[in-house]
C-alpha cells in the first residue's frame, strides 16, 4: 500500500469543538449496507477533521499531506473493527488522528481528543436537553396548579366557602388560561417558543406566590390572581409544541411529547404529595410561597441553555443538526396565519372537539379528586393527597409507555393515522369504562384503583390527539394547539364549575356520567374525521 498507515481513533465523547467553514474535499466511507467496501481513504491537502451522522462519513484533514491511509479502527457504535458505521445510531462529532510515530495531526489549538474525560452533559443531545427543560417546566406548571386542590380544604374552613364558591375559585384559573391559548400559539410561532415559555413560567410563578396574600384580602382578589396565574400557564403548551416541532424529528415525536406531558403528571404527584406536609408543618400559605419560588430557578437555567430553533444554537453539533433537519418542517418564519385554510379542514375540527371531550373529564379529576377522596371515601387531608398521587404516577408511566408503543408502530410501517386513532381510542374508552365502575365499587381501595386505571388509560392521549397538531400542521402547530386547547380550557371552565353545581344539587355519579358521555362522543368523532397526514403546509 502506498503512503503511510495511521491509526484513526474516533472519540464518542467530543469536546465542544466546532470545525469552521473551510474549503474542503469530501472523502466518503460508504456504509456496509451499500455493498461497497472502501477500506482505503484517499486523503490530501490541508483540511480539518469532522464527522456527520448518517449513511456517509465525511472526513476533512488539516495541516497534512499524504497520499493514502489505511483506517485501522474506529471506536464508535460499529459492527466490526473497520470503518462500518450504523445508520440508525449515527457518528460521533469529532475524532483524532495520530501518526504511527509522530504524534498529533492538526494545529495545536484544535480541540480534538480521543480519550479525554469530557463530561456527559456536554455530549448529551441538545434536542433532548430542550425536551427535559420543557418537562421540568410542565412539572412546575402542575405543581403550582394542583396545590390549590389540596389547600382549598383548609382555606374553605378558614374563609367559610361552600361548594359553589369552591367551584368558582377552581374555575377562575381557567378564565385567564382561556385568554392566552390562541395568543400564545401565535406569539410562539412568530417570535419563538423560548421567550414565550420563559414569560409564562415567570408570570404564573409570581401569581402563585401572591395567592395567599390575595386570599386574605378577599374573594375578588383571589379570583383575579388565579386568573392571572392561568394567563401564564396558558402560553406554556403552545410554546412547548412550537419548540418540539422545531427540535424533535418525526421518529421521536411521540416519545418526546409523552415525556414532556409526563412532567405534568409528575408535577401533580409532587404537588399532591408535598402539599399536605407543608400545610401541616407551616400552614397552607407555605405551599404557594415554596412552589412559586421554584420558577425563578428554572427560568435562569432556561435562558442560558435553550434556543427557539436549532438554527439559533451556536453549540449544536453538526451531526445532530443534520438529524433534526431530516424530514423537517421549513424554518421560514411564520408571518401570516392561514386561518381560512386551517378552519376549513375537518381533521382540525375533530381535533378541537375531541380536545374538549377529553379535557372535561381530565380537569374534573385534576381539580376535584382530593375533594372526592375526602367527602366520599372519608380520607383525611394527608390521605387524600397521598392517594391522589397514585393516578398521576400511573399517568406518567402510561404516557411514556404509549409514546414508545406509538413510535415503535410507526417505525414498523403502521400509518401515523392508524396509530393516532388507536392511541386516542384507548385514551377515551379506558377512562369511560373505569369511571363507570365507580358507582359499583364498595371499598375505598377499589375506588382508588379505578381512578388510577382511568387516568392511566387517559395518558395514551399524549400519543393520540396531543401529538396530532404536529402531524397535520407542523408549521402552525403552536397556533393549532392554541385553538384546540382553547376548547379544552372551555371544558375545564364549564366542567369544574358545573361539578360544583351538580354536587350541590345531585351526586358524584351524575358528575361521572357527564364525563363518560363526552368520552364516548369523542371516540366516534376522532375515528371518523381525524388523520395523521399533513394537511396544511
C-alpha positions as CSV (number, residue, x, y, z in Angstrom):
1,X,0.0,0.0,0.0
2,X,1.4,3.4,-0.9
3,X,1.7,6.1,1.7
4,X,1.7,5.8,5.4
5,X,-0.6,3.9,7.8
6,X,-2.2,5.8,10.5
7,X,-4.4,4.6,13.4
8,X,-7.6,6.6,13.4
9,X,-9.4,6.6,16.7
10,X,-12.9,8.1,16.9
11,X,-14.0,9.8,20.1
12,X,-17.6,9.2,21.1
13,X,-17.3,12.0,23.7
14,X,-16.2,15.1,21.7
15,X,-15.3,18.4,23.3
16,X,-17.1,21.5,22.2
17,X,-15.2,21.9,19.0
18,X,-16.9,23.4,16.0
19,X,-15.0,23.0,12.8
20,X,-15.1,26.3,10.9
21,X,-16.4,26.6,7.4
22,X,-13.3,25.9,5.2
23,X,-12.8,24.8,1.6
24,X,-12.6,21.0,1.8
25,X,-12.7,17.8,-0.2
26,X,-15.2,15.1,0.9
27,X,-13.8,11.6,1.3
28,X,-16.5,9.1,1.7
29,X,-16.7,5.7,3.5
30,X,-19.9,4.1,2.5
31,X,-22.0,2.2,5.0
32,X,-21.7,-1.6,4.8
33,X,-25.3,-1.9,3.8
34,X,-24.5,-0.4,0.4
35,X,-22.3,-3.4,-0.6
36,X,-19.4,-1.1,-1.2
37,X,-16.2,-1.9,0.7
38,X,-13.9,1.2,0.7
39,X,-11.1,0.1,3.0
40,X,-8.7,2.8,1.9
41,X,-9.2,6.6,2.4
42,X,-7.7,8.9,-0.2
43,X,-6.8,12.0,1.8
44,X,-4.8,15.0,0.7
45,X,-4.2,18.7,1.3
46,X,-4.8,20.8,4.4
47,X,-8.2,20.2,5.9
48,X,-10.0,19.8,9.2
49,X,-11.4,16.6,10.7
50,X,-15.2,16.3,11.0
51,X,-17.9,13.7,11.2
52,X,-21.5,14.0,10.1
53,X,-24.1,11.3,11.1
54,X,-26.0,9.3,8.5
55,X,-25.1,6.7,5.9
56,X,-21.9,8.6,4.7
57,X,-18.9,9.7,6.7
58,X,-17.2,12.9,5.6
59,X,-13.6,13.4,6.6
60,X,-11.5,16.5,6.3
61,X,-7.8,16.9,7.3
62,X,-5.8,19.9,8.2
63,X,-2.0,20.6,8.1
64,X,-1.2,17.4,6.4
65,X,-0.3,16.0,3.0
66,X,-0.1,12.2,2.4
67,X,-1.2,10.1,-0.5
68,X,-3.1,7.3,1.1
69,X,-4.1,6.0,4.6
70,X,-5.5,2.8,6.0
71,X,-8.2,3.1,8.6
72,X,-7.0,0.9,11.5
73,X,-10.1,1.1,13.7
74,X,-13.0,3.2,14.7
75,X,-14.1,3.3,18.2
76,X,-17.8,4.1,18.0
77,X,-21.0,2.2,17.5
78,X,-19.6,-0.3,15.0
79,X,-20.2,-3.7,13.5
80,X,-16.5,-4.7,13.4
81,X,-13.1,-3.1,13.7
82,X,-13.4,-1.3,10.4
83,X,-15.0,1.9,9.2
84,X,-18.5,0.4,9.2
85,X,-21.0,2.9,10.7
86,X,-24.5,2.1,11.8
87,X,-27.2,4.2,10.0
88,X,-29.5,4.1,13.0
89,X,-27.1,5.5,15.6
90,X,-25.1,8.0,13.6
91,X,-21.5,9.0,14.1
92,X,-19.6,11.0,16.8
93,X,-18.9,14.6,16.3
94,X,-15.1,14.7,16.1
95,X,-12.0,12.4,16.2
96,X,-8.3,12.5,16.5
97,X,-5.7,11.3,14.0
98,X,-2.2,10.2,15.2
99,X,0.8,9.2,13.1
100,X,2.4,5.9,13.9
101,X,5.4,7.7,15.5
102,X,4.8,11.3,15.0
103,X,2.1,12.5,17.5
104,X,-1.0,14.5,16.7
105,X,-2.0,15.7,13.3
106,X,-3.5,19.2,13.2
107,X,-3.0,22.5,14.8
108,X,-2.2,22.6,18.5
109,X,-5.2,24.8,19.1
110,X,-7.6,22.2,17.7
111,X,-9.7,20.6,20.4
112,X,-9.6,17.0,19.1
113,X,-9.4,14.4,21.8
114,X,-9.6,10.7,21.8
115,X,-9.7,9.7,25.5
116,X,-10.4,12.9,27.3
117,X,-12.9,12.7,30.1
118,X,-15.5,15.0,28.6
119,X,-18.5,15.4,31.0
120,X,-21.5,13.5,29.8
121,X,-23.7,16.6,29.8
122,X,-21.6,18.1,27.0
123,X,-22.2,15.2,24.7
124,X,-25.9,14.9,25.7
125,X,-28.2,15.5,22.6
126,X,-29.3,19.1,22.6
127,X,-32.8,18.3,21.4
128,X,-33.3,16.2,24.5
129,X,-32.0,19.0,26.7
130,X,-34.8,21.1,25.3
131,X,-37.3,18.2,25.9
132,X,-36.1,17.8,29.5
133,X,-36.3,21.5,30.2
134,X,-39.8,21.6,28.8
135,X,-40.6,18.5,31.0
136,X,-39.4,20.4,34.1
137,X,-41.4,23.5,33.2
138,X,-44.6,21.4,32.9
139,X,-43.7,19.7,36.2
140,X,-43.7,23.2,37.9
141,X,-46.8,24.0,35.9
142,X,-48.9,21.3,37.6
143,X,-47.2,21.7,41.0
144,X,-48.4,25.3,41.0
145,X,-51.9,24.3,39.7
146,X,-52.8,21.3,41.9
147,X,-51.6,22.9,45.2
148,X,-54.9,24.7,45.3
149,X,-56.9,21.4,45.2
150,X,-55.2,20.5,48.5
151,X,-55.0,23.9,50.1
152,X,-58.7,24.6,49.3
153,X,-59.7,22.2,52.1
154,X,-58.2,24.3,55.0
155,X,-58.9,27.5,53.1
156,X,-62.6,26.6,52.9
157,X,-62.8,26.1,56.6
158,X,-60.9,29.3,57.4
159,X,-62.9,31.5,55.0
160,X,-66.3,29.6,55.2
161,X,-66.6,28.8,51.5
162,X,-69.4,26.5,50.2
163,X,-69.1,24.1,47.3
164,X,-70.3,26.7,44.7
165,X,-67.7,29.2,45.9
166,X,-65.0,26.5,45.8
167,X,-66.1,25.6,42.2
168,X,-65.9,29.3,41.3
169,X,-62.3,29.6,42.7
170,X,-61.2,26.4,41.0
171,X,-62.6,27.6,37.6
172,X,-61.2,31.2,37.9
173,X,-57.8,29.8,36.9
174,X,-59.3,28.8,33.5
175,X,-60.6,32.3,32.8
176,X,-57.0,33.5,32.3
177,X,-55.9,30.2,30.9
178,X,-58.5,30.6,28.1
179,X,-57.4,34.0,27.1
180,X,-53.8,33.1,26.2
181,X,-54.2,29.8,24.3
182,X,-54.6,31.2,20.7
183,X,-52.5,34.3,21.5
184,X,-49.7,32.1,23.0
185,X,-49.7,30.0,19.9
186,X,-49.5,33.0,17.5
187,X,-46.8,34.5,19.7
188,X,-44.7,31.3,19.8
189,X,-45.0,30.8,16.1
190,X,-43.9,34.3,15.3
191,X,-41.3,35.3,18.0
192,X,-40.1,31.8,19.1
193,X,-41.0,29.4,21.9
194,X,-38.1,30.2,24.1
195,X,-39.2,33.7,25.1
196,X,-42.9,32.7,25.3
197,X,-42.3,29.8,27.7
198,X,-39.9,31.9,29.9
199,X,-42.6,34.6,30.1
200,X,-45.2,32.0,31.1
201,X,-43.2,30.4,33.9
202,X,-42.2,33.7,35.4
203,X,-45.8,35.0,35.2
204,X,-47.5,32.0,36.8
205,X,-44.8,31.7,39.5
206,X,-45.4,35.3,40.6
207,X,-49.1,34.7,40.7
208,X,-48.6,31.6,42.8
209,X,-46.6,33.5,45.4
210,X,-49.3,36.2,45.5
211,X,-52.2,33.7,46.1
212,X,-52.1,33.7,49.9
213,X,-52.0,37.5,50.0
214,X,-54.9,37.8,47.7
215,X,-57.0,35.2,49.6
216,X,-56.6,37.2,52.8
217,X,-57.6,40.5,51.0
218,X,-60.9,38.9,49.8
219,X,-62.5,36.6,47.3
220,X,-62.4,39.1,44.4
221,X,-58.7,39.5,44.7
222,X,-58.2,35.7,44.9
223,X,-60.2,35.2,41.7
224,X,-58.1,37.8,39.9
225,X,-54.8,36.3,41.0
226,X,-55.9,32.8,40.0
227,X,-57.0,34.1,36.6
228,X,-53.6,35.8,36.2
229,X,-51.9,32.5,37.0
230,X,-54.0,31.0,34.2
231,X,-52.7,33.7,31.8
232,X,-49.1,32.5,32.4
233,X,-49.8,28.8,32.2
234,X,-52.0,29.3,29.1
235,X,-49.0,30.1,26.9
236,X,-46.9,27.1,28.1
237,X,-48.5,24.4,26.0
238,X,-48.5,26.3,22.6
239,X,-44.9,27.4,23.2
240,X,-43.8,23.9,24.0
241,X,-45.5,22.5,21.0
242,X,-43.7,25.1,18.8
243,X,-40.4,24.2,20.3
244,X,-40.7,20.5,19.8
245,X,-41.9,20.9,16.3
246,X,-38.6,22.6,15.5
247,X,-36.3,20.5,17.6
248,X,-37.6,16.9,17.5
249,X,-37.5,14.6,14.5
250,X,-40.8,12.9,13.5
251,X,-39.5,9.5,14.6
252,X,-39.0,10.8,18.2
253,X,-42.2,12.8,18.3
254,X,-44.5,10.6,20.4
255,X,-41.7,9.8,23.0
256,X,-40.7,13.5,23.4
257,X,-44.3,14.7,23.8
258,X,-45.1,11.8,26.2
259,X,-42.0,12.8,28.3
260,X,-43.0,16.4,28.4
261,X,-46.6,15.7,29.4
262,X,-45.5,13.2,32.0
263,X,-43.9,16.2,33.6
264,X,-47.4,17.5,34.2
265,X,-48.4,14.2,35.8
266,X,-45.3,14.1,38.0
267,X,-45.9,17.7,38.9
268,X,-49.3,16.7,40.1
269,X,-47.7,13.8,42.1
270,X,-45.1,16.2,43.6
271,X,-47.7,18.9,44.4
272,X,-50.2,16.4,45.9
273,X,-47.5,14.6,47.9
274,X,-45.8,17.6,49.5
275,X,-48.7,20.0,50.0
276,X,-50.2,18.1,53.0
277,X,-46.9,18.0,54.8
278,X,-46.2,21.7,54.1
279,X,-49.7,22.6,55.3
280,X,-49.5,20.7,58.5
281,X,-46.0,22.0,59.3
282,X,-46.1,25.6,58.1
283,X,-49.7,26.4,57.2
284,X,-51.4,26.5,53.8
285,X,-49.7,29.7,52.6
286,X,-46.3,27.9,52.6
287,X,-47.4,25.7,49.7
288,X,-47.8,28.7,47.4
289,X,-44.7,30.5,48.6
290,X,-42.4,27.5,48.2
291,X,-43.7,26.2,44.9
292,X,-43.9,29.6,43.3
293,X,-40.2,30.4,44.1
294,X,-39.0,27.4,42.1
295,X,-39.9,29.2,38.8
296,X,-37.0,31.6,39.2
297,X,-34.5,28.8,39.3
298,X,-36.0,27.2,36.2
299,X,-36.0,30.5,34.3
300,X,-32.3,31.1,34.9
301,X,-31.4,27.7,33.6
302,X,-33.8,28.0,30.6
303,X,-32.4,31.4,29.4
304,X,-28.8,30.1,29.4
305,X,-29.4,26.7,27.8
306,X,-32.4,26.9,25.4
307,X,-33.0,28.2,21.9
308,X,-36.2,28.6,19.9
309,X,-34.7,26.8,16.9
310,X,-31.7,24.6,16.1
311,X,-30.5,27.4,13.7
312,X,-30.1,29.8,16.7
313,X,-28.0,27.4,18.7
314,X,-24.2,28.1,18.1
315,X,-23.2,25.0,20.1
316,X,-25.3,22.4,18.2
317,X,-23.1,19.7,16.8
318,X,-23.3,19.2,13.0
319,X,-24.4,15.6,13.1
320,X,-27.3,16.4,15.4
321,X,-28.4,19.3,13.3
322,X,-28.4,17.1,10.2
323,X,-30.6,14.5,12.1
324,X,-33.0,17.2,13.2
325,X,-33.4,18.8,9.8
326,X,-34.0,15.5,8.0
327,X,-37.8,15.4,7.1
328,X,-38.3,18.6,9.0
329,X,-40.7,21.5,8.7
330,X,-39.5,24.6,7.0
331,X,-37.6,27.2,9.1
332,X,-39.2,30.0,7.2
333,X,-40.6,32.4,9.9
334,X,-44.4,32.5,10.2
335,X,-45.7,35.9,9.2
336,X,-49.3,35.2,8.2
337,X,-51.6,32.5,9.7
338,X,-53.8,30.9,7.0
339,X,-56.9,30.9,9.2
340,X,-59.3,30.1,6.3
341,X,-57.3,27.0,5.4
342,X,-57.0,25.9,9.0
343,X,-60.6,26.3,9.9
344,X,-61.9,24.7,6.7
345,X,-60.4,21.2,7.5
346,X,-62.5,18.5,9.1
347,X,-59.5,17.0,11.0
348,X,-58.9,20.3,12.6
349,X,-62.4,20.4,13.9
350,X,-62.2,16.8,15.0
351,X,-59.1,17.8,17.0
352,X,-60.8,20.8,18.6
353,X,-64.0,18.9,19.5
354,X,-62.1,15.9,20.9
355,X,-59.8,18.1,22.9
356,X,-63.0,19.5,24.6
357,X,-64.4,16.0,25.2
358,X,-61.1,14.8,26.6
359,X,-60.4,17.7,28.9
360,X,-63.8,17.7,30.6
361,X,-63.1,14.5,32.4
362,X,-59.4,15.3,32.9
363,X,-59.9,18.7,34.6
364,X,-62.7,17.3,36.8
365,X,-60.3,14.7,38.2
366,X,-57.4,17.2,38.4
367,X,-59.4,19.8,40.5
368,X,-62.0,17.7,42.3
369,X,-60.2,14.4,43.1
370,X,-59.0,15.4,46.6
371,X,-62.5,16.5,47.5
372,X,-63.9,13.2,46.2
373,X,-61.5,11.3,48.4
374,X,-62.2,13.4,51.4
375,X,-66.0,13.6,51.1
376,X,-66.9,10.2,49.6
377,X,-64.1,7.9,50.6
378,X,-63.6,9.5,54.0
379,X,-59.9,10.2,53.7
380,X,-58.3,13.0,55.8
381,X,-56.2,15.7,54.2
382,X,-52.9,13.8,54.2
383,X,-54.5,10.6,52.9
384,X,-56.4,12.5,50.2
385,X,-53.1,14.0,49.0
386,X,-51.2,10.7,49.1
387,X,-53.9,8.6,47.4
388,X,-54.3,11.3,44.7
389,X,-50.6,10.6,43.8
390,X,-51.3,7.1,42.5
391,X,-53.4,8.0,39.5
392,X,-50.8,10.6,38.4
393,X,-48.0,8.1,38.8
394,X,-50.0,5.8,36.6
395,X,-50.4,8.5,34.0
396,X,-46.6,9.3,34.0
397,X,-45.9,5.6,33.3
398,X,-48.6,5.1,30.8
399,X,-47.8,8.3,28.8
400,X,-44.2,7.2,28.2
401,X,-45.3,3.6,27.5
402,X,-47.8,4.9,25.0
403,X,-45.2,7.1,23.4
404,X,-42.8,4.2,23.0
405,X,-45.5,2.0,21.5
406,X,-46.7,4.7,19.1
407,X,-43.2,5.4,17.8
408,X,-42.5,1.7,17.5
409,X,-45.6,1.1,15.5
410,X,-44.8,4.0,13.1
411,X,-41.2,2.6,12.7
412,X,-42.7,-0.8,11.8
413,X,-44.7,0.6,9.0
414,X,-48.1,1.5,10.6
415,X,-49.6,4.7,9.2
416,X,-49.5,7.7,11.5
417,X,-53.3,8.0,11.1
418,X,-53.9,4.4,12.4
419,X,-51.5,4.9,15.3
420,X,-53.1,8.2,16.4
421,X,-56.6,6.6,16.2
422,X,-55.7,3.6,18.2
423,X,-53.9,5.5,20.9
424,X,-56.7,8.1,21.3
425,X,-59.4,5.4,21.4
426,X,-57.6,3.9,24.4
427,X,-57.4,7.4,25.8
428,X,-61.2,7.8,25.5
429,X,-62.6,4.3,26.1
430,X,-60.4,3.4,29.0
431,X,-61.4,6.3,31.3
432,X,-65.1,5.9,30.3
433,X,-65.0,2.3,31.4
434,X,-63.3,2.8,34.7
435,X,-65.3,5.8,35.7
436,X,-68.5,3.8,35.0
437,X,-67.3,1.3,37.6
438,X,-67.0,3.8,40.5
439,X,-70.7,3.6,41.3
440,X,-70.4,-0.2,41.7
441,X,-67.3,-0.5,43.9
442,X,-67.8,-1.0,47.6
443,X,-64.3,-0.2,49.0
444,X,-62.0,2.8,49.0
445,X,-59.2,0.7,47.7
446,X,-61.2,-0.3,44.6
447,X,-62.3,3.3,44.0
448,X,-58.6,4.4,44.1
449,X,-57.8,1.6,41.7
450,X,-60.5,2.7,39.2
451,X,-59.3,6.3,39.4
452,X,-55.7,5.2,38.7
453,X,-56.7,3.0,35.8
454,X,-58.9,5.7,34.4
455,X,-56.1,8.3,34.4
456,X,-53.6,5.7,33.3
457,X,-55.5,4.9,30.1
458,X,-56.2,8.6,29.7
459,X,-52.5,9.2,29.3
460,X,-52.4,7.3,26.0
461,X,-54.0,10.5,24.6
462,X,-50.5,12.1,24.6
463,X,-49.7,9.8,21.6
464,X,-53.1,10.5,20.1
465,X,-54.7,13.9,19.8
466,X,-51.8,15.7,21.7
467,X,-49.3,14.5,19.0
468,X,-51.7,15.3,16.1
469,X,-51.1,19.1,15.9
470,X,-47.5,18.5,14.6
471,X,-48.8,15.8,12.2
472,X,-51.3,17.8,10.4
473,X,-49.9,21.4,10.5
474,X,-46.2,21.3,11.7
475,X,-45.5,24.9,10.7
476,X,-48.6,26.2,12.6
477,X,-48.5,23.6,15.5
478,X,-48.4,26.4,18.1
479,X,-51.5,28.1,16.7
480,X,-53.3,24.8,16.2
481,X,-52.7,23.7,19.7
482,X,-53.8,27.1,20.9
483,X,-57.1,26.6,19.0
484,X,-57.7,23.1,20.3
485,X,-56.6,23.8,23.8
486,X,-59.0,26.7,23.9
487,X,-61.7,24.2,23.5
488,X,-60.0,22.1,26.2
489,X,-59.9,25.0,28.6
490,X,-63.6,25.8,28.0
491,X,-64.2,22.2,29.1
492,X,-62.2,22.9,32.2
493,X,-64.1,26.2,32.9
494,X,-67.5,24.7,32.4
495,X,-66.7,21.2,33.8
496,X,-65.1,22.5,37.0
497,X,-67.9,25.0,37.7
498,X,-70.6,22.5,36.7
499,X,-69.2,19.9,39.0
500,X,-69.7,22.3,42.0
501,X,-73.3,23.0,40.9
502,X,-74.1,19.3,40.4
503,X,-72.6,18.3,43.8
504,X,-74.8,21.0,45.5
505,X,-77.9,19.6,43.8
506,X,-77.0,16.0,42.9
507,X,-74.3,13.3,43.3
508,X,-70.9,12.2,42.2
509,X,-72.5,9.6,39.9
510,X,-74.0,12.4,37.8
511,X,-70.7,14.1,37.6
512,X,-69.0,11.0,36.2
513,X,-71.9,10.2,33.9
514,X,-71.4,13.5,32.0
515,X,-67.7,12.8,31.6
516,X,-68.4,9.3,30.3
517,X,-70.8,10.6,27.7
518,X,-68.3,13.1,26.4
519,X,-65.6,10.4,26.2
520,X,-67.9,8.3,24.0
521,X,-68.8,11.2,21.8
522,X,-65.1,12.0,21.4
523,X,-64.3,8.4,20.4
524,X,-66.8,8.5,17.5
525,X,-65.7,11.9,16.2
526,X,-62.0,11.0,16.4
527,X,-62.3,7.7,14.5
528,X,-64.5,9.3,11.8
529,X,-62.6,12.5,11.0
530,X,-59.1,12.6,12.3
531,X,-55.9,12.0,10.3
532,X,-52.2,11.7,10.9
533,X,-51.2,13.2,7.5
534,X,-50.0,16.7,6.9
535,X,-53.0,18.7,5.5
536,X,-51.7,22.3,6.0
537,X,-48.3,23.4,4.5
